[in-house]
Amino acid sequence: MFASFNYEAFKPQQEILDKCYRIELTKNDTPLWKIRKWCLARTDSFIWIETVENEDAYLIDEGDDFPVKHFFYFYAPQDVLLFKLKWL
């Protein structure tokens, strides 16, 4: 049932994401679903989470098997500040 789920169908258009504030989160032990749940409950301007594999980081940081970066998109600066205070 969920094997063919395409999350990209829900992704906002790139023009919208370009207008947002983008916060990079790399080193965090908290599960991504918990951070997303916090964003939805505490902020009004949360738009999207993007996960990108970083192959260059794998060459530098030998401790991570699959290094990834998570980008959180917000359109209000006060929510960006709140996110940074909580998770960075």
N, C-alpha and C positions, 0 to 999 in steps of 0.2 A: 504494500500500500504506500509506504513512504520511500520506497527505493528510488522512485523517479521524481522525488520532490526537488524542485528547482527554486532555491532561495533567491536567485538572481532576478526572478520575476517580480519580487517585492522591493528590489533595490531602487531608491530614488534616482532620478536622472542625474547625470554628471553635472549639469548646469546648476542644479539645486545644491549638490554637495560642494561645488566650488564656492558657493556663497556662505557656507557654514564654517564654523571654527572646528578644526581637526586636532584632536588630542591623541598623542601616541602613547600607548601603554605596552611596555615590553616585559618588564620583570614584575610579575605579580602572581602570587600563589592562589589568589581567590579564583574560584571557578567563574568562567565568563558569564554563565547564566545568572549568577548571583549579582554581578556588577550590572548586567542589563536590567534585572529586576529592580535594583536600587535606582537606576537612572529613570526608569519608567514611573516609579513611585515618587521620587523626590524632585524631578525636574520637568519643566513644561516644554523644553525645546530640544529634547533628545530626538535625533533623526535616525541614525544608523550606526551599526558596528561593521567594520570591514576587517577581515583577517587576511594578512599577507605573509606568505612564507619568505623568509629572508635567507637566501643561500649564502650571502657574503658573511653574515653573522656566524654561520656554521663553521666557516673556516677560521674565524677568530676565537669564538667561544666554544671550546671543545666539550664543555659540560652539557650542552643541550643537544639532544638528538634531532629534534625538529624545531628549530628556533622560528618563532612567529612574532609578528607585530600585530597589535590590535589598534585600530583607529576608531575613535568615537567621535561622532559628528553632532554638534549642537549649533543652534542658530542664535542663542542669547549668551552674551558674555558673562552674565551673572551665574548661569548654569555651568559654564566652563570653569569658573573660579570655584564653585562648590564641588565639582568633580575633582579638580586638582587637589583641593584640600582633603578630600576623602581618600582618594586612590593613588596619588603620586607622592 
